[in-house]
């Protein structure tokens, strides 16, 4: 009886693992990872740009001031705890061609070749970042038109005297029904 319950538990656990397989986090391929077997087919001094492109595809990037340097960047990541990503494989392949389009050099860089980046902890100041509540209240004076809705209800232009709407002068500029003198303040 105990052996049968252990077998049933093991079978249910196995079914649970198989059923959750599609729900497991999937690896993500970013960039253009190069297949080592395809890279091995390229021979410096013999292979051309056309050969490289047919085997490896279009390069991720080219050197900034040199069209003869092709760069293939690829990364494979896998989600782990709390949706953070773990880099499973990272690779940069640099192909250098001569002016005639013949491959001269192949350089492969991996995670061990990466340089550490030091994060700077200071904050870049931005203008207007330290505005106090008092500054906000004082700067808002003159922007409010308490009569805007009331004047519009009387057939008047409701924009008001300090409006930025062209032709909208409120009581001072637009007058009743928009037939007053002037056209509002810019």
N, C-alpha and C positions, 0 to 999 in steps of 0.2 A: 504494500500500500504506500509506504514512504517512497519507494523507488519510482512508483508511477506518478506521485505528486511532484517529485523532483524533475522527472522527465517532462511533465506538463509545464512546469515553471520554466524550464530551459527552452522548451518549444515556444512558449509565449514571449519570453525575452528575445529569442531569435527573431520571431515575427515582428516584435516591436522595433528592433534595430533595423530590419529590412524595410519596414513601413516608413520609418523616419529618414531613410537614406536620401530621398529627394528633397527633404527639408533641411538637410545639412548644408552648412555654408559652402559655397562653391568658390573655387579659385578664380581669380580675375587676372586676365592677361592685359597688360597695358603696353602700348608702344608696338614695337616690331621685334620680338625676340627672334634671334637667329638660330636656326637648327644647326648644330655642330657638323652633321653629316653633309649638309649643303655647303657650309662654309669650307669644308675640307676639299670640295670640288674646285674651288677657286685656287689658281696657281699664279703666284706673282711672276711677272715677266711674260705670261702667256694669256691669261684671262683678260677680258675687256670689260668696259662699263656695261655693255649689253649682256654679257655673261652674268655679271653680278646682279643686274636688275632682274634677269629671268630666274635666277636661283633664289635670291633673297627678297625680291620685291623692291619697291621704291624706298629709298632711304628715309629715315625719320627726319633727318636734317642734313644740311651741307655746311661746311665750314663757312664762317661769316664772310671772309674775303678770299676764299679759295674754292672754286667749284670742283676742284680735283680731289677734295676730301669729303667722302661720304660717311655719315654717322648713322648707325642703327642702334636705337636705344630700346631695350625691352625689360619689362619687369613683371614678375608673377607674384601676386600677393594672395594671401588667404586670410579671411576674417577669423579672429579669435575672440576672446572674451570682450563683451561690451562693444562690439562692432569695431574694435580697433583692428588695423591691418598688420599682418606679419609679412615681411618681405621674404618669400621663399627662394626667389632667384632674381638676381639683377645683373644685367649684362649690357655692355657698350662695345660695339664692334666698329672700328674705324678702318675704312678702306682708303688707301691713297693711290691715286692714278697719276700718270704723267700727262703731258700736254696732248699726246696722241690717243689717250683713253685706255692705255694699257695699265693693268694693276701693278703697282710697285711694292706695296706693303700692306699687311693685315695686322692690326693690333686689337687684342681682346682685353677688355677691362671688366673686372667683377666687383663684388661688394668689398673685397679686401683692398681694392685700389681706391675706394672712395675716401675723400678727405672729410674729417669732422668739421661741422659748421658750428661756430660759436654764436649763440643767440644773444643779442644785446638786450638788456632788460630796461633800458631807459625809454621814456615816452617822448615822442616827437610832439612839441607844442603846436597847437593850431589856434588861429585867431578866433576869438569869440568863445573859446572853450570855458572860460571862467566867468560866466555871466551870472550875477546874483539875482535873487528874486526881486530885489528892489530895482535893479537895472532893467529887468523885464517889465516891471510895472510902469516905470517912468518912460521907457521907450514906447510903451503902448498908448500913452496919453496922446490924444489927437488923432488916433487911428479909428476910434470908435465914433459912430454917428448914431446917436440914440433916436434921431428923428427920421432915419432912413425909411423904415417901414411905414411910419405914420404919414410921411409926405407922399409916399407912393400910393397910399390908400386914398389920398385926396386928389388924385389925378396928377400929382407932381412927379417929377423925376426923383426917384428915391436914392440916387447915388450920393448926394450931399455935397457940401462946399469943398471938402478936401479930396474929392474923388479923383482917381487917376483914369477914369473912363472918359475918353474924349467926348465932348458935347454934353456931359452930364454935370450940370452945375448945381443941382439941388435948387433950393429956394433962391440963393443968391445969383446963380448964373443961368439956370435952365428955366426958372419961373414955372408958372402954372401950365401944365400940358406941354411943357417943352417949348413954350413960346416966349420965354423971357429974353432978357438981354444977355449977351455973352455966351460963352460955351463951356464954362467950367474951368477949373484950375487943372493944369497938367499934373 
